Amino acid sequence: MFEAAFELSLEGLPSELSARYGADIQLWCNDHTDFLVARADDPDGLVAELDREVGVRESLREGNRLVVVTEECLESYEETLLEPHLAANGCLSLPPLAYSEGRKRATVLALDPASLSNIYADLRAETTVEVRSKREIHAPHPGVPVVGPEDAFPSLTARQLDAFRIAHDRGYYDIPRGTTTEDIAAELGVERRTAEDHLRRAERKIADALADHVSLLAR
């Protein structure tokens, strides 16, 4: 089996909510209702708009983290691009769907790697798409989810990922530091403040994701 994580731009309520409320959203669709987990800069605004658009059965909040059960499925409020290509190529998507900064990420499973290449080509003809990861799955064990490093870490944008990789490779996190944000900005080809913003956002997402896993281990 082969797995790829696609990140694409499309129109729809989940993508718009992620951009409007500074939210990283994970979505489990269940036809009649959805289970949604999110971190948001404005969690109250996110819940209020979800309630207006699709209805909210239940919501729980801890700080900027939300768990929401919706009245309706959000899939009907999203542009349909990925699903027809999955069906045409005999592939399936693995939950959850992820949304961040107006973009959707879907993990796709295929028996033939050519099917993943076909999906990428089809999507590229219709929208902006990026392959975030691709791997072969040799021997999954019963009871263990089919996940990779992309599932354990947050949805960094391409620029956030570039900033973090450059910072790490150049020794920004060494003691003493091996580089400066000005040097990182020069390598990225952006202003220093822009590089610092990309880096801070990446660090926050990574810290939040690690904090969740540490909390699970501590229980």
C-alpha positions in Angstrom: 0.0 0.0 0.0 1.0 3.6 -0.6 0.1 6.8 1.3 0.4 10.4 0.3 -0.6 13.6 2.1 -2.0 16.2 -0.3 -2.5 19.9 0.6 -4.8 21.8 -1.7 -6.6 25.1 -2.1 -10.4 24.9 -2.5 -13.5 26.8 -1.7 -15.7 25.7 1.2 -16.7 26.4 4.8 -14.0 24.4 6.6 -11.2 26.1 4.7 -12.8 29.5 5.2 -13.2 29.0 8.9 -9.6 27.9 9.3 -8.5 31.2 7.6 -11.0 33.5 9.3 -10.4 32.3 12.9 -6.7 31.4 12.7 -7.7 27.7 13.3 -6.0 24.4 12.8 -9.0 22.0 12.3 -9.2 18.3 12.3 -12.5 16.9 10.9 -14.1 13.5 11.1 -17.1 13.3 8.7 -19.9 10.9 9.5 -22.5 11.7 6.7 -25.1 13.1 9.1 -22.9 14.9 11.5 -19.2 15.8 12.1 -16.7 15.5 15.0 -14.4 18.5 14.9 -11.2 19.2 17.0 -9.6 22.6 16.6 -7.2 25.2 18.0 -8.2 28.7 17.1 -7.2 32.3 17.8 -10.9 33.1 18.2 -12.6 29.9 19.5 -15.8 31.7 20.4 -16.2 33.1 16.9 -15.5 29.7 15.4 -18.2 28.0 17.4 -20.7 30.8 16.8 -20.2 30.6 13.0 -20.4 26.8 13.1 -23.7 27.1 15.0 -25.1 29.6 12.4 -24.0 27.6 9.4 -24.4 23.9 10.3 -25.7 23.8 13.9 -23.8 22.7 17.0 -25.0 19.8 19.1 -22.3 20.0 21.7 -19.0 21.9 22.2 -16.3 21.7 24.8 -13.5 24.3 25.2 -10.2 24.3 27.1 -8.3 27.5 26.4 -8.0 27.9 22.6 -8.8 24.2 22.0 -12.3 23.1 20.9 -14.2 19.9 20.5 -17.4 20.3 18.5 -20.2 17.9 17.4 -22.1 19.5 14.5 -25.8 19.1 13.6 -24.9 18.8 9.9 -22.0 17.4 7.9 -19.6 20.1 6.6 -18.8 18.1 3.5 -21.9 19.5 1.7 -20.5 23.0 2.3 -17.2 22.3 0.5 -16.2 22.4 -3.1 -15.9 18.8 -4.4 -12.6 18.3 -6.1 -10.8 15.4 -4.3 -13.5 12.8 -3.9 -14.2 12.2 -7.6 -10.5 11.6 -8.3 -10.3 9.2 -5.3 -13.2 7.2 -6.8 -11.8 7.2 -10.3 -8.5 5.9 -9.1 -9.7 3.4 -6.6 -8.2 5.3 -3.6 -9.6 6.3 -0.2 -8.9 9.1 2.2 -8.0 8.4 5.8 -9.6 10.5 8.5 -9.2 13.1 9.8 -9.3 15.8 7.2 -7.1 18.8 8.2 -7.6 22.5 7.5 -5.1 25.3 8.2 -4.8 28.9 6.9 -7.5 28.3 4.3 -6.0 25.0 2.9 -7.1 21.4 3.1 -4.9 18.4 3.8 -6.0 14.9 3.1 -4.2 11.6 3.6 -4.8 9.3 0.7 -4.3 5.5 0.6 -3.7 3.6 -2.6 -2.7 0.1 -3.7 -0.8 1.4 -6.7 1.6 4.4 -6.5 0.6 5.4 -10.0 -2.9 6.1 -8.6 -1.4 8.8 -6.3 0.4 10.3 -9.2 -2.8 10.4 -11.3 -4.7 12.1 -8.4 -1.9 14.7 -8.1 -2.0 15.4 -11.9 -5.8 15.7 -11.9 -5.8 18.0 -8.9 -3.0 20.2 -10.3 -5.1 20.8 -13.4 -7.9 22.2 -11.2 -6.3 23.9 -8.2 -3.0 24.6 -6.3 -1.8 21.3 -4.7 1.3 20.1 -2.9 2.4 16.6 -1.9 3.5 17.0 1.8 4.6 13.5 2.2 4.6 10.1 0.4 5.5 6.6 1.7 5.1 2.9 1.2 3.3 1.0 4.0 4.8 -2.5 4.2 3.3 -4.3 7.2 0.7 -2.4 9.3 -0.1 -4.2 12.6 -3.7 -5.0 13.6 -5.2 -2.4 15.9 -2.5 0.2 15.1 -3.6 3.2 12.9 -1.9 3.7 9.6 -0.2 7.0 10.5 3.1 8.6 9.9 5.1 11.6 11.2 2.7 14.0 9.3 -0.1 12.8 11.6 1.7 13.5 14.8 2.7 17.0 13.9 0.6 20.1 13.0 -0.3 21.5 9.6 2.6 23.9 9.0 2.4 26.0 5.8 5.2 25.6 3.3 6.8 28.9 4.4 6.5 28.0 8.1 8.1 24.6 7.4 10.9 26.3 5.3 11.6 28.8 8.1 11.8 26.1 10.8 14.0 23.8 8.7 16.4 26.6 7.9 16.5 27.7 11.5 17.2 24.2 12.8 19.8 23.4 10.1 21.6 26.7 10.7 21.8 26.2 14.5 19.2 28.8 15.5 18.2 26.5 18.4 21.8 25.7 19.5 23.3 27.3 22.6 24.7 29.7 21.7 22.7 30.4 18.6 24.4 29.6 15.3 22.4 32.1 13.2 20.0 35.0 13.5 16.5 35.7 12.2 18.0 38.2 9.9 20.1 35.4 8.3 17.1 33.1 8.1 15.1 35.9 6.4 17.9 36.4 3.8 17.8 32.7 2.9 14.0 32.8 2.7 14.1 36.0 0.6 11.7 37.9 2.9 11.9 40.7 5.5 13.2 39.8 8.9 9.8 40.4 10.6 8.1 38.1 8.0 10.6 35.4 8.8 10.1 35.8 12.5 6.3 35.5 12.1 6.7 32.3 10.1 9.0 30.9 12.7 6.9 31.9 15.7 3.8 30.4 14.1 5.6 27.2 13.3 7.0 27.0 16.8 3.6 27.5 18.4 2.0 24.8 16.3 4.8 22.3 17.1 4.6 23.2 20.8 0.8 22.8 20.9 1.1 19.4 19.1 3.8 18.1 21.4 1.9 19.4 24.5 -1.1 17.2 23.5 1.1 14.1 23.2 2.9 14.8 26.5 -0.5 15.2 28.2 -1.5 11.8 26.8 1.7 10.2 28.1 1.3 11.7 31.5 -2.2 10.2 32.1 
